[in-house]
């Protein structure tokens, strides 16, 4: 791989002259600058974005372990409430892992305080930030206005196409399958899944697909129709629960437990309840910890690995890394 020093030897120039010609700094003759850039392109030279940040910080800090700055980017969505606990936990995991590896994590919220994507691109460029961790958006995000030739990035959810990037997220399909196997082992035979439609859609239907596949593959499991509604509301839940009589309900929040009890359900003696994301619980419950801190950790490690390999730009083959949710016992489900 061509380096600054190998280019300098080939061109019979000093490394400082080659560096200034490539970066546009200093007083370099236009002909020399053109000759250096042409030779660099022919040799396949690519500058390492960590080197400049590292040397600059080392000069200031006199030998610390600092290796660079990363950006963790969120999107403000006016039609939705501000992102809450899940995003906060992702940020904590990402920030802690970055610090362990010698990086500082800087947060940015696109759409907040007039921060647009072109403005963010300018800020990242001026600060020499090349590694991005992108937080989940409710709607399919569009980051195409960033100059992706400069960045290495990971999106912490499934659904991103503009541009297509490496992704790290919870394995929702496997987590639902594991949950259903667990509740079946406890003797429940009529599981019901009650979901906000948008949450299933944004996961590319993984919750619902796993539920239907489990019903189809297990003849000992009685069929309760999958219930998808615009919102998790009592007036939609109670008629469904009374009509189909599931003996265990799986949903995203814990207030359906109150609605079940108002219908005469005895929890956990005769009925059960599973919360798909215990960050959202309003009362103790059995359910899933989707481990957002771990997701933030894995995303940060992948971004740093890309930078260390000097891999910037859009990936030729975007990859998906998933981690299963962690099961948590609780008082809404009888033990196995």
C-alpha positions as CSV (number, residue, x, y, z in Angstrom):
1,X,0.0,0.0,0.0
2,X,1.3,3.4,-1.0
3,X,2.3,5.7,1.9
4,X,3.2,9.3,2.3
5,X,6.9,8.5,2.5
6,X,6.9,6.1,-0.4
7,X,5.3,8.8,-2.6
8,X,7.9,11.3,-1.4
9,X,10.7,8.9,-2.3
10,X,9.2,8.2,-5.8
11,X,8.7,11.9,-6.5
12,X,12.0,13.0,-4.8
13,X,10.2,15.4,-2.6
14,X,10.1,15.8,1.1
15,X,7.2,14.1,3.0
16,X,6.1,17.5,4.2
17,X,5.8,18.8,0.7
18,X,3.8,15.7,-0.4
19,X,1.5,16.1,2.6
20,X,0.9,19.8,2.0
21,X,0.3,19.2,-1.7
22,X,-2.4,16.5,-1.0
23,X,-4.1,18.5,1.7
24,X,-3.9,21.9,0.0
25,X,-1.9,23.5,2.8
26,X,1.2,25.6,2.6
27,X,2.8,27.4,-0.4
28,X,3.1,24.6,-3.0
29,X,3.5,25.3,-6.7
30,X,0.5,24.4,-8.7
31,X,2.5,22.1,-11.0
32,X,4.0,20.3,-8.0
33,X,0.6,19.9,-6.4
34,X,-0.8,18.5,-9.6
35,X,2.1,16.1,-10.0
36,X,1.8,14.8,-6.4
37,X,-2.0,14.2,-6.7
38,X,-1.6,12.4,-10.0
39,X,1.0,10.1,-8.6
40,X,-1.0,9.5,-5.5
41,X,-4.0,8.5,-7.5
42,X,-2.0,6.2,-9.7
43,X,-0.4,4.5,-6.7
44,X,-3.8,4.1,-5.0
45,X,-2.8,6.2,-2.0
46,X,-5.5,6.8,0.6
47,X,-4.9,9.0,3.6
48,X,-5.6,7.5,7.0
49,X,-8.2,9.7,8.7
50,X,-7.0,8.6,12.2
51,X,-3.4,9.7,11.7
52,X,-4.0,13.4,11.6
53,X,-6.3,13.4,14.6
54,X,-4.0,11.1,16.5
55,X,-0.9,13.2,15.9
56,X,-2.6,16.5,16.6
57,X,-4.1,15.2,19.9
58,X,-0.8,13.5,20.9
59,X,1.0,16.8,20.5
60,X,-1.6,18.5,22.8
61,X,-1.9,15.7,25.3
62,X,1.7,14.6,25.4
63,X,1.3,10.9,24.8
64,X,-2.2,9.9,26.0
65,X,-4.1,7.1,24.4
66,X,-6.4,9.3,22.4
67,X,-7.1,8.0,18.9
68,X,-9.8,10.2,17.5
69,X,-13.4,11.5,17.7
70,X,-16.5,9.7,16.6
71,X,-20.0,11.1,16.0
72,X,-23.2,9.5,17.3
73,X,-26.1,10.9,15.1
74,X,-29.8,11.0,15.9
75,X,-32.7,12.4,13.9
76,X,-35.4,14.6,15.4
77,X,-38.8,13.5,14.1
78,X,-41.5,16.2,14.6
79,X,-44.4,13.8,14.2
80,X,-43.1,11.5,17.0
81,X,-42.1,12.1,20.6
82,X,-38.4,12.6,21.3
83,X,-36.4,9.4,21.4
84,X,-36.2,8.1,24.9
85,X,-34.7,5.4,27.0
86,X,-33.7,3.0,24.3
87,X,-31.6,5.7,22.5
88,X,-30.1,6.9,25.8
89,X,-28.9,3.3,26.6
90,X,-27.5,3.0,23.0
91,X,-25.6,6.2,23.6
92,X,-24.3,5.1,27.0
93,X,-23.0,1.8,25.5
94,X,-21.4,3.5,22.5
95,X,-19.8,6.2,24.5
96,X,-18.3,3.9,27.1
97,X,-16.9,1.5,24.5
98,X,-15.4,4.4,22.5
99,X,-13.7,5.7,25.6
100,X,-12.2,2.2,26.4
101,X,-10.7,2.2,22.9
102,X,-9.3,5.7,23.1
103,X,-12.1,7.6,21.2
104,X,-14.3,10.4,22.2
105,X,-18.0,10.2,21.2
106,X,-19.7,13.5,20.1
107,X,-23.6,13.6,19.9
108,X,-25.4,15.3,17.1
109,X,-29.2,15.6,16.5
110,X,-30.2,16.4,12.9
111,X,-33.2,18.7,12.9
112,X,-32.5,20.1,16.4
113,X,-31.4,23.7,16.6
114,X,-31.4,24.1,12.9
115,X,-28.9,21.3,12.3
116,X,-29.3,20.1,8.7
117,X,-27.5,17.2,7.0
118,X,-25.3,19.6,4.9
119,X,-24.5,21.5,8.0
120,X,-23.6,18.3,9.9
121,X,-21.4,17.3,6.9
122,X,-19.5,20.6,7.1
123,X,-19.0,20.3,10.9
124,X,-17.8,16.7,10.6
125,X,-15.4,17.6,7.9
126,X,-14.0,20.7,9.7
127,X,-13.5,18.6,12.9
128,X,-11.9,15.7,11.1
129,X,-14.6,13.2,12.2
130,X,-14.8,10.2,10.0
131,X,-16.6,7.5,12.1
132,X,-20.4,7.6,12.6
133,X,-22.8,5.6,14.7
134,X,-26.3,6.3,13.5
135,X,-29.2,5.9,16.0
136,X,-32.5,4.2,15.0
137,X,-35.2,6.4,13.3
138,X,-38.9,5.6,13.4
139,X,-39.2,6.2,9.7
140,X,-36.8,5.0,7.1
141,X,-33.9,7.6,7.4
142,X,-32.2,9.3,4.5
143,X,-28.6,10.3,5.1
144,X,-27.7,10.6,1.4
145,X,-26.8,14.3,1.7
146,X,-23.6,13.4,3.6
147,X,-20.4,13.0,1.6
148,X,-20.0,9.3,2.1
149,X,-16.6,9.1,0.5
150,X,-15.3,10.5,3.9
151,X,-17.1,8.2,6.4
152,X,-17.2,4.8,8.0
153,X,-20.6,4.2,9.6
154,X,-23.0,1.7,11.3
155,X,-26.7,2.1,11.6
156,X,-28.2,0.6,14.8
157,X,-31.4,-0.8,13.3
158,X,-32.6,-2.8,10.2
159,X,-34.1,-0.4,7.7
160,X,-31.8,2.0,6.0
161,X,-31.5,2.2,2.2
162,X,-30.3,5.8,1.6
163,X,-27.5,4.8,1.7
164,X,-27.2,1.1,2.4
165,X,-24.9,0.7,5.4
166,X,-23.7,-2.0,7.8
167,X,-26.3,-2.5,10.6
168,X,-26.2,-3.7,14.2
169,X,-29.5,-4.5,15.9
170,X,-31.5,-6.9,18.1
171,X,-32.4,-10.2,16.6
172,X,-36.1,-9.8,16.9
173,X,-37.1,-12.9,15.0
174,X,-35.0,-15.2,17.1
175,X,-36.0,-13.4,20.3
176,X,-39.7,-14.0,19.5
177,X,-39.1,-17.6,18.7
178,X,-37.1,-18.1,22.0
179,X,-39.9,-16.4,23.9
180,X,-42.6,-18.6,22.4
181,X,-40.6,-21.7,23.1
182,X,-40.1,-20.6,26.7
183,X,-43.8,-19.9,27.4
184,X,-44.8,-23.2,25.7
185,X,-42.4,-25.0,28.0
186,X,-44.4,-23.4,30.9
187,X,-47.7,-25.0,29.7
188,X,-49.3,-22.1,27.9
189,X,-51.1,-23.2,24.7
190,X,-52.9,-20.1,23.4
191,X,-50.3,-17.3,23.1
192,X,-51.6,-14.1,21.6
193,X,-49.5,-11.3,20.1
194,X,-50.9,-7.7,20.4
195,X,-48.7,-5.1,18.6
196,X,-48.7,-1.6,17.4
197,X,-48.6,-2.0,13.6
198,X,-45.8,0.6,13.1
199,X,-43.4,-1.3,15.5
200,X,-43.9,-4.5,13.5
201,X,-43.6,-2.7,10.1
202,X,-40.3,-0.9,11.0
203,X,-38.7,-4.3,12.0
204,X,-39.7,-5.6,8.5
205,X,-42.4,-7.7,10.2
206,X,-40.0,-9.9,12.2
207,X,-42.1,-10.0,15.4
208,X,-45.3,-11.1,13.5
209,X,-43.5,-13.4,11.1
210,X,-41.9,-15.3,14.0
211,X,-45.2,-15.6,15.8
212,X,-47.0,-16.9,12.7
213,X,-44.2,-19.3,11.9
214,X,-44.3,-20.7,15.4
215,X,-48.0,-21.3,15.2
216,X,-47.7,-23.1,11.9
217,X,-44.8,-25.3,13.1
218,X,-46.4,-26.4,16.4
219,X,-49.6,-28.5,16.2
220,X,-49.9,-28.4,20.0
221,X,-50.3,-24.6,19.9
222,X,-53.9,-23.2,19.4
223,X,-54.3,-20.4,16.9
224,X,-54.9,-16.9,18.2
225,X,-55.0,-14.3,15.4
226,X,-52.2,-11.8,15.4
227,X,-53.6,-8.4,16.4
228,X,-51.9,-5.4,14.8
229,X,-53.4,-2.0,15.6
230,X,-52.4,1.7,15.0
231,X,-51.8,2.1,18.7
232,X,-51.8,-0.1,21.8
233,X,-55.2,0.9,23.2
234,X,-57.6,-0.6,25.6
235,X,-60.6,-0.2,23.3
236,X,-58.8,-2.4,20.7
237,X,-57.3,-4.9,23.2
238,X,-60.3,-5.8,25.4
239,X,-62.6,-7.0,22.5
240,X,-59.7,-9.1,21.1
241,X,-58.8,-10.6,24.5
242,X,-62.4,-11.5,25.3
243,X,-63.1,-13.0,21.9
244,X,-60.0,-15.1,21.4
245,X,-59.1,-15.8,25.1
246,X,-55.3,-16.1,24.9
247,X,-53.8,-17.7,28.0
248,X,-50.6,-15.6,27.6
249,X,-50.3,-12.2,25.9
250,X,-47.1,-10.8,24.3
251,X,-46.9,-7.0,23.7
252,X,-44.6,-4.1,23.8
253,X,-45.7,-2.3,27.1
254,X,-47.1,-3.5,30.4
255,X,-50.4,-1.6,30.7
256,X,-52.2,-4.5,28.9
257,X,-51.7,-6.4,32.1
258,X,-54.2,-4.0,33.8
259,X,-56.6,-4.5,31.0
260,X,-56.3,-8.3,31.3
261,X,-57.0,-8.2,35.0
262,X,-60.0,-6.0,34.4
263,X,-61.4,-8.8,32.2
264,X,-61.0,-11.3,35.0
265,X,-57.6,-12.7,34.1
266,X,-55.6,-14.2,37.0
267,X,-51.9,-13.5,36.5
268,X,-49.8,-15.6,36.8
269,X,-52.1,-18.4,38.2
270,X,-54.1,-18.9,35.0
271,X,-52.8,-16.3,32.5
272,X,-49.4,-14.9,31.6
273,X,-47.9,-11.7,30.1
274,X,-44.6,-11.0,28.3
275,X,-43.3,-7.5,27.7
276,X,-41.1,-7.3,24.5
277,X,-39.1,-4.4,25.8
278,X,-38.7,-4.1,29.5
279,X,-37.3,-0.5,29.2
280,X,-40.9,0.5,28.6
281,X,-42.4,-1.4,31.6
282,X,-44.7,0.6,34.0
283,X,-45.0,-2.4,36.4
284,X,-42.8,-5.5,37.1
285,X,-43.1,-8.1,34.3
286,X,-41.5,-11.0,32.6
287,X,-40.0,-10.1,29.2
288,X,-37.1,-9.2,27.1
289,X,-34.1,-6.9,27.6
290,X,-33.1,-5.9,24.0
291,X,-29.7,-4.9,25.4
292,X,-29.4,-1.5,23.7
293,X,-26.1,-0.8,25.6
294,X,-24.6,-4.0,24.0
295,X,-25.9,-2.8,20.6
296,X,-24.1,0.6,21.1
297,X,-21.0,-1.3,22.1
298,X,-21.0,-3.5,19.0
299,X,-21.7,-0.7,16.6
300,X,-18.8,1.4,18.0
301,X,-16.4,-1.5,17.7
302,X,-17.4,-2.0,14.1
303,X,-16.9,1.7,13.2
304,X,-13.5,1.8,14.9
305,X,-12.5,-1.4,13.1
306,X,-13.4,0.1,9.7
307,X,-11.3,3.2,10.5
308,X,-8.4,1.2,11.6
309,X,-8.5,-0.7,8.3
310,X,-8.9,2.7,6.5
311,X,-12.2,1.6,5.1
312,X,-14.3,4.7,4.3
313,X,-17.1,5.1,1.8
314,X,-20.2,3.0,1.3
315,X,-19.8,-0.8,1.7
316,X,-20.0,-2.9,-1.4
317,X,-21.8,-5.6,0.6
318,X,-23.6,-4.1,3.6
319,X,-23.8,-6.6,6.5
320,X,-26.3,-7.2,9.4
321,X,-25.0,-8.1,12.8
322,X,-27.7,-9.2,15.3
323,X,-27.7,-10.0,19.0
324,X,-30.6,-11.9,20.7
325,X,-32.5,-10.2,23.5
326,X,-31.9,-11.4,27.1
327,X,-34.8,-13.1,28.8
328,X,-35.8,-11.7,32.2
329,X,-38.1,-13.6,34.6
330,X,-40.9,-11.7,36.2
331,X,-44.1,-12.0,38.2
332,X,-46.4,-12.0,35.2
333,X,-45.5,-15.5,34.1
334,X,-45.3,-18.8,35.9
335,X,-41.9,-20.3,36.1
336,X,-40.9,-23.3,33.9
